[in-house]
Structures are given as structure tokens and as C-alpha cells.
């Protein structure tokens, strides 16, 4: 969809598995008990930053987690039940279909839920670059996975997230977005080391609070 100023505006789809199952590799960041709270905080900061982005019209979160649904809805996200219950890519395809069932000409983007350092201005730069292609993607900081995949109006999203998804998205014909200076959009958090780096960039207020509760205060981190 084009805004009145001629810029593309996007409807984002964010997948979030049940918090009890999320971020299994983050046990070292706060123990088994702290992991669900971190996953929720990451998602809250990601969604809040996305909704504050001038290029974003809406954020739909695909999740069956009752707590996450309540918290993210309160931020302004639309909650979409994970009807397929068949994994990440099925959830993203389902979310895109739901968005386009009400807005057939929507420009749709899939965004990871674990970007606690996300800056709205950097997301806007990435989405503006993506608007030049039918499908585009942004590789993660490791250069192996994907943090964002876009599809222009009339184009299927065709998500292939998980593992070495950078290569799969490139091989599928999606254009890689080569922007520099958008580290916050690339910095997904799966491990304690990932979290340390995200904290060094500066994370959102919910992640700041959650990590402080787990004893991470002062570990290279600044809030924003």
C-alpha cells in the first residue's frame, strides 16, 4: 500500500511460539525460569519499535500464548491464533493470508520477534529499501539466517525461515537488502552472547527491566 506521500507502508507479521517453549538456548542468560520472561520482553520491545516505525501500518502477532497475546495486544498489535500449528513458516504464511484477507493489496513483511534492540528508524530504512523489490530479505548479523522478509502487493511471502534461511531466501529469488548501519534489525537474540551484544547496542525498556531482574544490569548494556 502507498501512503499519501507516495511511500510504501507495510503490514508486519511477527511469529511467537508459546513462551514456555521459546528461546531454549537462552537458559544460560537467566536460568530456565527466566527464559519465558526474556522471550516476552524481546517480543514486546520488537513490537513496540515496529509500531513506532513510520513505514509500518500494522503489526499482527501469530501466537497461541495467552499471556503474550494480552501483553502485545495492549501495545497495539493484532493477535492472530496460530491455526496451522505447523511451525514457523506455516504461521507466517497464515498471518500474511489473514492480513491480505482484509487488505488484498497489502505490502507484507515477516519480522522476527527477538529483536530487543530494534530501532524504528533503522527498520524504516530497511523497509524503504525493500519496497524496490517484489520480495526482499535482510540477513541476520551472523550472515546465516534471516530477520526480515518482505513481499510487495500481489506477491506471495513464501517464507523459508529457520537455520540457513539466508541462502534459501536468496535461492528463492528474493533480493537481499545490502544496507549497512541497520544493526538493530539484524541482531536477533538466541543465546546469552547474542543478548550481550544486543545490550551493548541498547535494548528496549522491557528487555532492560527483564535483564536487570536476572542480574544482567551493567553487562555492557544501555537502555533506549
Secondary structure as UniProt FT lines:
FT   TURN            4..5
FT   STRAND          10..15
FT   HELIX           19..21
FT   HELIX           24..29
FT   HELIX           31..51
FT   TURN            54..55
FT   STRAND          56..62
FT   HELIX           66..75
FT   STRAND          78..80
FT   HELIX           88..102
FT   TURN            104..105
FT   STRAND          107..111
FT   TURN            116..117
FT   HELIX           120..130
FT   TURN            131..132
FT   STRAND          135..139
FT   TURN            141..142
FT   STRAND          146..151
FT   TURN            153..154
FT   HELIX           165..171
FT   TURN            172..173
FT   STRAND          175..176
FT   HELIX           183..186
FT   HELIX           192..201
FT   HELIX           205..213
FT   TURN            214..215
FT   TURN            217..218
//
